[in-house]
Amino acid sequence: MLRASVNHHGSDIQPDRIVGGAEECGVEHAKEIFALTDAVVLRDTAEYPDARIRAELRFGRDATDRLVMVAANFQQMNRMMDAIGGRVPTSVEPLASEMGLTIPDHLASTTA
């Protein structure tokens, strides 16, 4: 969906930036976003308070709340897919390869 949206709007997508971290990804204040997202997704209770404060100073409380909600929502979807044995469709393999990722055998699907 992301690629289709980007192509529809005539933009360029660089999926390697997603897995490459905040360095030079082109998103303003990406380090704060990545730090907060990592703390939420990894349930890092030691890092979360500092990451939250840095994000609030940069973006304000409301925007920081939204960042946390988005990260938590995606993490919840990932956990649900794991719980029900969701598989990655084969149609996603080229995108995963482009991002430098390998789909583990236990997650690979035999259908598109």
C-alpha beads as a LAMMPS data file, in Angstrom:
LAMMPS data file: protein, C-alpha beads

112 atoms
111 bonds

1 atom types
1 bond types

-500.0 500.0 xlo xhi
-500.0 500.0 ylo yhi
-500.0 500.0 zlo zhi

Masses

1 110.0

Atoms # bond

1 1 1 0.000 0.000 0.000
2 1 1 2.835 2.379 0.827
3 1 1 4.513 1.769 -2.523
4 1 1 1.201 2.160 -4.398
5 1 1 0.492 5.441 -2.606
6 1 1 3.955 6.793 -3.294
7 1 1 3.779 5.792 -6.960
8 1 1 0.302 7.313 -7.300
9 1 1 1.597 10.662 -6.054
10 1 1 4.687 10.522 -8.255
11 1 1 7.049 10.309 -5.307
12 1 1 10.072 8.138 -4.699
13 1 1 10.304 5.463 -2.031
14 1 1 13.525 4.313 -0.422
15 1 1 12.504 1.355 1.730
16 1 1 16.078 0.727 2.850
17 1 1 15.706 3.867 4.979
18 1 1 13.047 2.105 7.031
19 1 1 15.448 -0.572 8.231
20 1 1 18.546 1.606 8.084
21 1 1 17.749 3.743 11.092
22 1 1 17.423 7.465 11.513
23 1 1 20.712 8.441 9.933
24 1 1 20.148 10.546 6.832
25 1 1 16.622 9.245 6.229
26 1 1 15.374 12.658 5.155
27 1 1 12.750 12.966 7.897
28 1 1 13.172 16.012 10.081
29 1 1 13.813 15.044 13.716
30 1 1 13.865 11.356 12.787
31 1 1 16.161 10.496 15.702
32 1 1 13.510 11.533 18.210
33 1 1 10.827 9.599 16.330
34 1 1 12.965 6.459 16.073
35 1 1 13.999 6.620 19.743
36 1 1 10.404 6.912 20.934
37 1 1 9.157 4.239 18.530
38 1 1 11.903 1.825 19.577
39 1 1 11.160 2.410 23.248
40 1 1 7.460 1.695 22.683
41 1 1 7.877 -1.332 20.430
42 1 1 10.653 -2.889 22.502
43 1 1 8.887 -2.038 25.779
44 1 1 12.097 -0.418 26.952
45 1 1 11.005 1.049 30.277
46 1 1 14.492 2.414 30.903
47 1 1 14.606 4.371 27.623
48 1 1 10.939 5.340 27.269
49 1 1 10.835 8.251 29.781
50 1 1 13.826 10.007 28.203
51 1 1 12.635 9.335 24.649
52 1 1 9.190 10.648 25.587
53 1 1 10.587 13.843 27.097
54 1 1 12.821 14.485 24.065
55 1 1 9.836 13.967 21.748
56 1 1 7.577 16.227 23.811
57 1 1 10.184 18.990 23.776
58 1 1 10.515 18.651 20.006
59 1 1 6.891 18.013 18.949
60 1 1 4.665 18.880 21.914
61 1 1 2.514 16.580 24.035
62 1 1 -0.332 16.002 21.553
63 1 1 1.938 15.021 18.667
64 1 1 3.994 12.802 20.983
65 1 1 0.813 11.072 22.118
66 1 1 -0.026 10.404 18.472
67 1 1 3.466 9.026 17.801
68 1 1 3.085 6.615 20.722
69 1 1 -0.395 5.573 19.602
70 1 1 0.750 4.840 16.042
71 1 1 3.765 2.826 17.231
72 1 1 1.647 0.903 19.735
73 1 1 -1.059 0.219 17.150
74 1 1 1.426 -1.239 14.656
75 1 1 3.032 -3.310 17.403
76 1 1 -0.403 -4.603 18.401
77 1 1 -1.122 -5.602 14.787
78 1 1 2.234 -7.397 14.575
79 1 1 1.527 -9.306 17.777
80 1 1 -1.949 -10.291 16.572
81 1 1 -0.566 -11.540 13.262
82 1 1 2.044 -13.568 15.140
83 1 1 -0.624 -14.964 17.478
84 1 1 -2.862 -16.160 14.661
85 1 1 0.030 -17.449 12.587
86 1 1 -0.158 -14.775 9.920
87 1 1 2.189 -15.326 7.016
88 1 1 3.978 -12.910 4.692
89 1 1 2.622 -13.237 1.137
90 1 1 5.133 -14.102 -1.571
91 1 1 4.217 -10.877 -3.375
92 1 1 6.068 -9.000 -0.634
93 1 1 9.366 -10.819 -1.213
94 1 1 10.704 -8.285 -3.773
95 1 1 10.046 -5.410 -1.354
96 1 1 11.679 -7.315 1.509
97 1 1 14.680 -8.024 -0.701
98 1 1 14.901 -4.362 -1.703
99 1 1 14.962 -3.460 1.991
100 1 1 17.714 -5.996 2.611
101 1 1 15.427 -8.259 4.629
102 1 1 14.897 -11.997 4.442
103 1 1 11.489 -13.389 5.326
104 1 1 12.059 -16.218 7.830
105 1 1 10.858 -19.626 6.656
106 1 1 8.303 -19.862 9.452
107 1 1 6.642 -16.634 8.248
108 1 1 6.813 -17.242 4.509
109 1 1 3.592 -18.023 2.726
110 1 1 3.185 -20.275 -0.266
111 1 1 0.541 -17.971 -1.751
112 1 1 0.662 -14.472 -3.142

Bonds

1 1 1 2
2 1 2 3
3 1 3 4
4 1 4 5
5 1 5 6
6 1 6 7
7 1 7 8
8 1 8 9
9 1 9 10
10 1 10 11
11 1 11 12
12 1 12 13
13 1 13 14
14 1 14 15
15 1 15 16
16 1 16 17
17 1 17 18
18 1 18 19
19 1 19 20
20 1 20 21
21 1 21 22
22 1 22 23
23 1 23 24
24 1 24 25
25 1 25 26
26 1 26 27
27 1 27 28
28 1 28 29
29 1 29 30
30 1 30 31
31 1 31 32
32 1 32 33
33 1 33 34
34 1 34 35
35 1 35 36
36 1 36 37
37 1 37 38
38 1 38 39
39 1 39 40
40 1 40 41
41 1 41 42
42 1 42 43
43 1 43 44
44 1 44 45
45 1 45 46
46 1 46 47
47 1 47 48
48 1 48 49
49 1 49 50
50 1 50 51
51 1 51 52
52 1 52 53
53 1 53 54
54 1 54 55
55 1 55 56
56 1 56 57
57 1 57 58
58 1 58 59
59 1 59 60
60 1 60 61
61 1 61 62
62 1 62 63
63 1 63 64
64 1 64 65
65 1 65 66
66 1 66 67
67 1 67 68
68 1 68 69
69 1 69 70
70 1 70 71
71 1 71 72
72 1 72 73
73 1 73 74
74 1 74 75
75 1 75 76
76 1 76 77
77 1 77 78
78 1 78 79
79 1 79 80
80 1 80 81
81 1 81 82
82 1 82 83
83 1 83 84
84 1 84 85
85 1 85 86
86 1 86 87
87 1 87 88
88 1 88 89
89 1 89 90
90 1 90 91
91 1 91 92
92 1 92 93
93 1 93 94
94 1 94 95
95 1 95 96
96 1 96 97
97 1 97 98
98 1 98 99
99 1 99 100
100 1 100 101
101 1 101 102
102 1 102 103
103 1 103 104
104 1 104 105
105 1 105 106
106 1 106 107
107 1 107 108
108 1 108 109
109 1 109 110
110 1 110 111
111 1 111 112
